[in-house]
Amino acid sequence: MLICRVIGDIVSTVKNAEFRGKKILIVQPLSLEGEDTGQAFLALDSVEAGMGDRVLVMREGGSARIVFNNNDIPIQAVITGIVDGLAINEKHNR
């Protein structure tokens, strides 16, 4: 699971039937310190996330399909939560 920030969304009038009624967002992976790390990618939203939200993203197709209870959905990443806060024990943050 990754912590990411929503940086954009995708508007598509023609898409796979399994995506109808679902929001596709662009997310940027973050380090634990909140800095951008790695490349942005697309994730299907399951929690009504919005622009600028910090979110939890599952980036594994099989597990992502479980969230939507749909083995036919062609998905690799899904937003599974909105992060309200983050606390790290200083002893483990080295």
C-alpha positions in Angstrom: 0.0 0.0 0.0 1.2 3.5 -0.8 0.5 7.0 0.5 -0.2 9.3 -2.4 -1.6 12.8 -3.1 -4.4 13.3 -5.7 -3.0 15.7 -8.3 -5.6 15.4 -11.1 -8.4 13.5 -12.6 -9.2 11.9 -15.9 -12.4 12.7 -17.9 -13.3 10.1 -20.4 -16.6 9.8 -22.4 -15.6 6.5 -23.9 -14.2 3.9 -21.5 -14.4 0.2 -20.5 -17.9 -0.7 -19.4 -16.6 -1.7 -15.9 -15.4 1.9 -15.3 -18.9 3.5 -15.8 -19.8 5.5 -12.8 -16.3 5.3 -11.3 -13.8 8.2 -11.0 -10.2 7.8 -12.3 -7.7 10.0 -10.5 -4.0 10.8 -11.0 -2.0 10.2 -7.8 1.5 11.1 -6.9 3.3 8.7 -4.5 4.7 10.4 -1.3 7.5 9.6 1.1 6.6 9.4 4.8 7.9 13.0 5.1 5.3 14.1 2.4 7.7 14.6 -0.4 7.0 13.5 -4.0 8.6 10.2 -4.8 8.4 8.1 -8.0 6.1 8.7 -10.9 2.5 9.6 -10.8 0.0 7.0 -12.0 -3.8 6.4 -12.4 -6.0 4.9 -9.7 -9.7 4.1 -9.5 -11.4 5.9 -6.6 -13.5 3.9 -4.1 -13.7 6.5 -1.4 -14.8 9.8 -3.0 -11.3 11.3 -2.8 -10.7 14.8 -4.2 -7.9 17.1 -5.5 -5.1 17.5 -3.0 -6.2 14.7 -0.6 -3.6 12.3 0.8 -4.8 8.8 0.1 -4.0 5.2 0.6 -3.5 3.4 -2.7 -3.4 -0.4 -3.2 -1.3 -1.0 -6.3 -1.9 -4.7 -7.1 -4.5 -5.8 -9.6 -5.9 -8.9 -7.8 -6.4 -7.1 -4.5 -7.7 -4.0 -6.2 -10.4 -6.0 -7.9 -11.5 -7.3 -4.5 -12.3 -3.8 -3.4 -14.9 -3.5 -6.2 -16.0 -7.2 -5.9 -15.5 -7.5 -9.6 -13.0 -10.0 -11.2 -13.7 -8.5 -14.7 -12.6 -4.9 -14.0 -9.3 -4.1 -15.7 -7.6 -2.3 -12.8 -4.1 -2.1 -11.3 -4.5 0.5 -8.6 -7.4 1.6 -6.4 -7.7 4.4 -3.8 -8.9 2.6 -0.6 -8.7 5.4 2.0 -8.3 9.1 2.7 -5.4 9.9 5.2 -6.5 12.2 7.9 -3.2 12.2 9.8 0.1 10.4 10.1 2.1 9.7 13.2 5.5 8.0 13.2 7.4 6.9 16.3 10.7 8.8 16.2 12.6 5.7 17.3 11.6 4.0 14.0 12.0 7.1 11.7 15.7 6.8 10.9 
